[in-house]
Amino acid sequence: MARSQIGGGPILFGVLLGAIGASAVGAAFALPWLNDRLGPDRLAMTGTLGTALATAMFGLARDPFTALGASLIAGAAWMAVLTSLNVSAQMALPAWVRGRGLAIYVTVMFGALSLGSVIWGQAAASLGLGPAQFIAAAGCAATVPLLARWKLQTAKGLDLSPSMHWPAPITTGDFSADRGPVLVMVTYQIDPKNREPFLRALENAGRERRRDGAYRWRVFEDPSERGRFVETFMSDSWVDHLRQHERVTKADRVLEEAARSFQVGDGPLTTHLIGVSARQRRP
């Protein structure tokens, strides 16, 4: 754009890039104030619309001042959106998986940036620089209504600190911690009239168990005894199941207690079983 549309050289190119960086740094100081007044969703929406405006201005720029104004808008908008997304991603993850979760988030983001660079570079080569920028601006603006149903920082009110409320399993004998798989069975006895709300509550708790590393999560109903349900899930090994005890958050505890509130009498009863093969002779 600096060379083809405006007829500038390396100095103009450097000034425009510097303006983007300076605007981003300046916006960083204002972000706490803006976030308090707009909230993360409207801040991200404003930044997205700002990016669309800056892209359209780049397409229209035929003089340095228009391009400079677009650069200033682009830097502030970029900082607003990037910060909102980064904070939301961190808040949505409990401590035990935050590093891995953020690594996936960054990989997807930079992978999308790389793929987008190829696509829009090809579009600019085929359609021309201006038309490609106008289409990109329209697509950027269109994401605002398309993504409105997904909210940022929805985990802000959740306590993702470890709960540590699962009691340590009682074991006998000495066995290797890497033995597995481990089958966990939780037996509930409920009032049959509460069947549907109980299953909905248990489904919410099941998502938490699968998130923490369990697999093959299922719920079984006893056909010979009304109101008797057995929740089952598996872990790869005994030590992996013990890690699940450390991963349960206080927010997860609320979900579990919602399902356990339907229990009639004492319980529910939790049983742990470790897989064996016919050739194993000792625990």
C-alpha positions in Angstrom: 0.0 0.0 0.0 2.8 2.4 0.9 4.5 1.8 -2.4 1.7 1.0 -4.8 -1.2 3.3 -3.6 0.7 6.3 -2.1 3.9 6.1 -3.9 6.0 6.2 -0.7 9.2 4.4 0.2 10.8 2.7 3.2 10.4 5.8 5.4 6.7 5.9 5.0 6.4 2.2 5.5 8.4 2.5 8.8 6.3 5.4 10.0 3.0 3.5 9.4 4.3 0.4 11.2 5.6 2.6 14.0 2.2 4.3 14.3 0.5 1.0 14.7 2.9 0.1 17.5 2.7 3.4 19.3 -1.1 3.4 19.1 -1.2 -0.1 20.6 1.1 0.9 23.5 -1.1 4.0 24.1 -4.3 2.0 24.0 -2.9 -0.4 26.6 -2.9 2.4 29.2 -6.6 3.1 28.4 -7.8 -0.5 28.3 -8.6 -0.8 32.1 -10.8 2.3 31.9 -12.4 1.2 28.7 -13.0 -2.4 30.0 -14.7 -1.0 33.1 -17.1 1.0 31.1 -17.7 -1.2 28.0 -17.1 -4.7 29.4 -15.0 -7.3 27.5 -17.7 -8.1 24.9 -18.4 -4.6 23.8 -14.7 -3.7 23.9 -13.9 -6.7 21.6 -16.8 -5.7 19.3 -15.5 -2.1 19.2 -12.0 -3.3 18.4 -13.3 -5.5 15.7 -15.2 -2.7 14.1 -12.2 -0.5 14.5 -10.1 -3.1 12.6 -12.7 -3.2 9.8 -12.6 0.6 9.6 -8.8 0.7 9.5 -8.7 -1.9 6.8 -11.2 0.0 4.6 -9.2 3.2 5.2 -6.1 1.4 4.0 -8.0 0.5 0.9 -8.9 4.1 0.3 -5.6 5.7 1.3 -3.9 7.7 -1.5 -2.0 10.0 0.8 0.1 9.5 3.9 -2.3 11.2 6.3 -5.2 8.8 5.6 -2.8 5.8 5.9 -1.4 7.3 9.2 -5.0 7.6 10.6 -5.8 4.1 9.6 -2.6 2.9 11.3 -3.5 4.6 14.6 -6.9 3.1 14.6 -5.5 -0.3 13.7 -3.0 -0.4 16.5 -5.6 0.5 19.2 -8.2 -1.9 17.8 -5.7 -4.7 17.6 -4.7 -4.2 21.3 -8.3 -4.1 22.4 -9.3 -7.3 20.7 -6.1 -9.2 21.5 -6.2 -8.3 25.1 -9.8 -9.2 25.5 -9.3 -12.6 23.9 -6.1 -13.4 25.9 -7.7 -12.5 29.2 -10.8 -14.5 28.4 -8.8 -17.5 27.5 -6.8 -17.4 30.7 -9.9 -17.0 32.9 -11.6 -19.9 31.3 -8.9 -22.4 32.3 -8.1 -23.9 35.7 -4.5 -23.8 36.8 -3.7 -27.4 36.1 -4.4 -27.1 32.4 -3.8 -23.4 31.8 -0.4 -23.8 30.2 -1.5 -26.4 27.7 -4.8 -24.6 27.0 -3.0 -21.3 26.2 -0.5 -23.2 24.0 -3.4 -24.5 22.0 -5.0 -21.1 21.9 -1.8 -19.4 20.7 -1.2 -22.2 18.1 -4.7 -21.7 16.6 -4.4 -18.0 16.6 -1.0 -17.9 14.8 -2.0 -20.7 12.5 -5.1 -18.6 11.5 -2.9 -15.6 11.0 -0.6 -17.6 8.7 -3.4 -19.1 6.7 -5.1 -15.7 6.5 -2.0 -14.1 5.2 -1.8 -16.6 2.4 -5.5 -16.3 1.5 -5.6 -12.4 1.5 -2.2 -12.2 -0.3 -3.7 -14.3 -3.0 -6.8 -12.3 -3.0 -4.8 -9.0 -3.4 -2.8 -10.5 -6.2 -6.0 -11.6 -8.1 -8.4 -8.8 -7.3 -6.1 -5.9 -6.5 -5.0 -4.4 -3.2 -8.0 -2.1 -2.7 -10.8 -4.6 -3.5 -9.1 -7.2 -1.3 -9.0 -4.7 1.6 -12.6 -3.7 1.2 -13.7 -7.4 1.2 -11.6 -8.1 4.3 -13.1 -5.0 6.0 -16.6 -6.2 5.2 -15.8 -9.8 6.4 -14.3 -8.4 9.7 -17.4 -6.3 10.4 -19.7 -9.3 9.6 -18.1 -11.3 12.4 -19.6 -9.0 15.0 -23.2 -10.1 14.6 -22.2 -13.7 13.7 -20.2 -14.2 16.9 -22.5 -12.2 19.2 -23.9 -15.3 20.8 -20.5 -16.3 22.2 -19.6 -14.2 25.2 -16.1 -13.5 26.6 -15.0 -14.1 30.2 -18.0 -16.3 31.0 -15.8 -18.0 33.6 -15.3 -14.7 35.6 -17.8 -15.7 38.2 -16.5 -19.3 38.6 -14.0 -20.4 41.3 -11.5 -22.5 39.4 -9.2 -23.1 42.4 -8.7 -26.7 43.5 -11.5 -28.0 45.7 -9.7 -31.2 47.0 -13.0 -32.5 48.3 -12.7 -36.0 46.8 -11.6 -38.3 49.6 -8.5 -40.4 49.0 -9.5 -43.9 47.8 -9.0 -46.7 50.3 -6.7 -49.5 49.0 -5.3 -52.7 50.2 -2.0 -54.2 49.1 0.8 -52.8 47.1 0.3 -52.2 43.4 2.0 -50.2 40.7 0.6 -46.7 40.3 0.8 -47.0 36.5 -1.6 -49.9 36.4 -4.9 -49.4 34.6 -7.3 -48.8 33.2 -9.3 -47.7 36.3 -13.1 -48.0 36.4 -15.0 -45.7 38.8 -18.6 -46.5 39.6 -20.8 -44.1 41.6 -24.1 -45.6 42.7 -27.1 -43.3 43.3 -30.5 -44.0 44.8 -33.0 -41.3 44.0 -36.7 -40.7 44.1 -38.1 -41.9 40.7 -40.1 -38.7 40.3 -36.8 -36.7 40.1 -35.4 -38.9 37.3 -35.2 -36.2 34.6 -33.7 -33.3 36.7 -31.3 -35.7 38.2 -30.1 -36.9 34.8 -29.6 -33.3 33.6 -27.6 -32.5 36.7 -25.5 -35.6 36.3 -24.8 -34.7 32.7 -23.4 -31.4 33.8 -21.1 -33.2 36.3 -20.1 -35.7 33.5 -18.8 -32.9 31.4 -16.5 -31.9 34.3 -15.2 -35.5 34.7 -14.5 -35.8 31.0 -12.7 -32.5 31.0 -10.5 -33.6 33.8 -9.3 -36.7 31.9 -12.0 -39.4 32.3 -13.3 -41.2 29.3 -16.2 -43.6 28.5 -18.5 -41.7 30.9 -21.9 -43.4 31.0 -25.0 -43.6 33.2 -26.8 -46.9 33.7 -30.3 -47.4 35.2 -31.2 -50.6 37.1 -34.3 -52.2 35.5 -34.9 -54.2 38.7 -34.9 -51.3 41.1 -36.6 -48.0 40.4 -34.4 -45.0 41.2 -31.1 -46.8 41.2 -28.5 -45.3 38.8 -24.8 -46.1 38.3 -22.5 -43.5 36.9 -19.3 -45.0 35.4 -16.1 -43.5 33.9 -12.6 -44.7 33.3 -9.1 -43.4 33.6 -5.9 -44.6 31.9 -4.2 -45.5 35.1 -4.4 -45.4 38.9 -2.0 -42.4 39.1 -4.1 -40.6 36.4 -7.2 -41.1 38.4 -5.4 -39.6 41.5 -4.6 -36.6 39.4 -8.3 -36.2 38.8 -8.7 -35.7 42.5 -6.4 -32.6 42.3 -8.1 -31.2 39.2 -11.6 -30.8 40.5 -12.3 -27.2 41.1 -14.7 -25.5 43.5 -17.0 -24.7 40.6 -17.0 -28.4 39.7 -18.0 -29.2 43.3 -21.1 -27.1 42.8 -22.1 -29.2 39.8 -21.4 -32.5 41.7 -23.5 -31.4 44.7 -26.4 -30.5 42.4 -26.5 -34.1 41.3 -25.8 -35.6 44.7 -28.7 -33.5 46.2 -31.1 -36.0 44.6 -29.6 -38.9 46.6 -32.0 -40.6 49.0 -30.4 -41.7 52.3 -26.6 -42.1 52.7 -24.3 -42.1 49.7 -23.8 -42.2 46.9 -21.4 -45.1 47.0 -18.2 -44.8 45.0 -16.3 -48.0 43.9 -12.9 -48.2 42.2 -11.8 -51.1 40.1 -8.4 -51.7 38.4 -8.1 -53.7 35.2 -6.2 -57.0 35.3 -5.1 -59.5 32.7 -5.2 -63.3 33.1 -1.4 -63.3 33.3 -1.2 -61.0 36.3 -0.5 -63.0 39.4 0.0 -60.3 42.0 -1.6 -56.9 42.6 
